Amino acid sequence: MKLLNKVALVTGGRGGIGRAVALGLAKEGADIVIIDIRMDAVAEELQKEIEGIGRKVLKVKADVSRSEEVAAMVKTALAAFGKIDILVNCAGIMPRLLVKDMSEEIWDRTIDVNLKGIFLCCKAVIEPMMAQQGGKIVNVTSGRGVAGQFKAASYSASKGGVIGFTKSLALEVASYGINVNALAPGATDTDMWRDGKSDEEIEEKLKVSPLSQGIGKPEDVVGTVLYLVSDASTYVTGQVIFMKTP
């Protein structure tokens, strides 16, 4: 129980990597605030699973790209738990379009969710973290933010921005005992990764070792997140951990 009685906010917590992270943190003793733009039967099931572990859980519907919804989200979490120890930013989208076919609206929405959303969520939690002289922030980025990706320029640009933002914020809040790091998983078997792929292509990828050209599971990310939000990483900040070669 490395995180006993800690309070963790997980954006994009309804599914994919966010869901796995929320469960992983709960199993280590944290109470969880699930943040997602969708709250449905899938979110209800996750809530019951976390409560079955014996941890408290709060669901908050919010669009992380809207400042007023993020502010309300943090206010709700503080009212319920009195503190915020951990923020893991998992919310993200990935339109698959060539630049020549991409509308300005799609570009803006990708940047708003993937980059501005992380800015808004970090901005909202650092004040209470500064007041308590400590906190852990993990921003989920991608190796595509370094290497680029075919038909995903808006996604790659946003994830590259997350890397620069993470390093800069880490410098600003280090004196308050707040660690800010980024985690870049390799390709992971989520709904976003499966989108647009044939059943045959998915099956073939899942046969291969995730350390080569295969696909990891959301649960494969959890151990590294736990390291970054626990006392084991007290001396680690401003870093980007690539779980596979970019």
N, C-alpha and C positions, 0 to 999 in steps of 0.2 A: 504493500500500500504506500507507494512512493509519494502519492499526491493526496493523502488523507486530508479531508476537509478543505481542499483547495476548490476554488470556483473557476470553472473554465467556460469561456464562450467559444463556440465553434460555428463559424459561418459556413453556409453550404452544408449544414449538418444533417440534412434529411437523407442524403444518399451518397454513393460513391466513397471517395476518400474521407469526406467529412463525417459520414456515418461511422466508418471504421474508427476514425480518430475519437469521436464522441464515446463510442463503446470502450475503446482502449483506455481512455482517461478515466472513465467511470470505474473500470475494473481495478484501477490503481488508487481509487478512493476519492476521486474528484466529483463534486456536484456539477451538473452540466446545464448550460443554456444553449439550446439548439436554435440557431438562426437560419432561416431559409425563406425564400420568396414563396415556396409552396408548403402548405400545411394540410396534409390529407391523411388517409388511412396508413400510408407508409410511415409518416411521422409519428402517428399514434402508436404504431407497432414498435418503433424505436423507443418511444417514451416508456412503454411497458417493459421493454427489455432492460432499459437502464434502471428502472424502479425495481425490477426483479433482482438486480445486482445489489440493491440496498442503498442506492444513491438517489439524491433528489434531482429532479430534472424540470426544466422550464422550457416551453416552446414559445418562440417569438417569431411571428411572421414579419419579415422586413426585406426591403430591397436595399442592398448595401450601397447602391449608387445614389441613394437619396439621403441627404444629410439629416432631414427631420426624422426619418424613420430610424436611422442609426442612433441619433440622440435619444429617441424614445426607447429604443432597444436597450441601451446602456442604463437608462434611468430605471427601466423595469427590472433589469438584472440586479442593480444595486438595491432597489427596494425589496427584492425578494431575498437576497443573500448578504447584503451589506458590504460586499467587496468584490473585486475582480482580480484574480491572481494570474489567469492565463487567457490569452487570445490566440486562437488558431484560425487563420484566414484561409478557408478552402473554397469559398464561392468563386465560380468562374464559368465562362462560356467560351466556345470555340467555333465560330462560323468557318465553314470550309468553302472559300471562294477565292478565285484569282483576283488580284488587285484591280484589273480592268473591269471586272464584273461586280466589284464591291461598292455598295452605296455609301454615301457619307453617314447615313443613319446607322448602318451596321458597324462601320468603323467606330463611330462615337459610342455606340452601345457596348462594344467590346472593351474599349478603353475605360468607359464608365464603370462597368462591373469589375473587371479584372485589376485595374490600377487605381482608379479613383475610389472604388469600394474599399480597397485596402487602406488607402490614405484616410478615408473617413472613419473607418473602424479603429485604426490605430490612434488617430487624433482623439477620438471619443474616450478611449480607455486609458490613455497615458496620464491624464490628470488624476484620476483616482489611484492609479499605480504610483505616481509621483508622491501623492499624499501618504501612501503606506510604505514608501521607500522600497519598492520592489515589485517585480512582475516579469512575466515571460510572454513574448510575442513570437509567433512563428507564422511567416507568410509563405504560402505554397506558391512557388513559381514553376519554372520548367526549363529544361535544357534547351528547348526551342527558343527561349529568350536570348540565348547565346548563339546557337547554330542556325536559327531560322527554320522555317518549314514551308514546304510547297503548299499552296492554297491555304495559308494560315498567317498572312502577314500581320493582320490586326492582333491576333493572339500572340504571336512572337514579339511584336512591339510592346504589347502590354506587359508581358512577362519579363522582358528586358528592363522595362521601367520599374517593375517590382524589385529587381535586384539592386538597382541604384538607390531606390527609395529606402530599402531595408538597411543598406550600409550607412546611409545618411542619418536615418532616425536613430540607429544604434549609437552614433556619436553624440547625438543630442541628449539622450536619456541615460547614458551610462552612469553618470554621477548620482543618479537616483536609484541605482541598483536594478535597473530594468534591462533585461537581455532581449535583443531583437535579432532574429536570424531568419534565413530563408531556406526552404527545403525544395529541391527540384527532383521529384520522382521521375523515374523513367515512364515509358508508356504503361498505363495501368488499366485493368479491365473494369471500366466504368461505362455508364450509358453514353457519356460524351465520347469516349474512345470508340465504342461500337457503332456510333452513328455513321451511316453511309457505307458500312462494310457488309459484305455478303457473309452468310453463315459459314461458307467454306473458308473464307479468308480468316474469320475469327477463330474457327476450329484449328486451322493450321498454325496460327500464331500462338495459340494456347498450348500447343504441343511442345514448343521450344523452351529451353531454359530462359527465365527472365533476365539472366545475366548476359545472354547473347542477344538474339533478336526477338526473344519471346516477350510476353506480357506479364507484368506483375499483378498481384491482387491488391485491392485497397488495404488489406490487413498487413501487407508487406511494408507499408509506410509507417505503421503505428510505432514500432520500436524506436525509430529515429526521432519521431515527434516526442515520445516519452523522454528520451535523452535530453532533448532541447528544452523541455518544460520542467525538468526535475532539477534537483540540487546538483546532479552530476555535471551539469553544464554551466555552473556558476561563473566560470572564467571564459566562457565562449559567447561572443557577441559580434555582430556585424559580418557573420559568415554565411556563405551559401553552400549547402551540402548537396552535391549532385549524387543521386543514388545510382545513376548510370552515366556513362560518358555522354556529354551533351550531343 
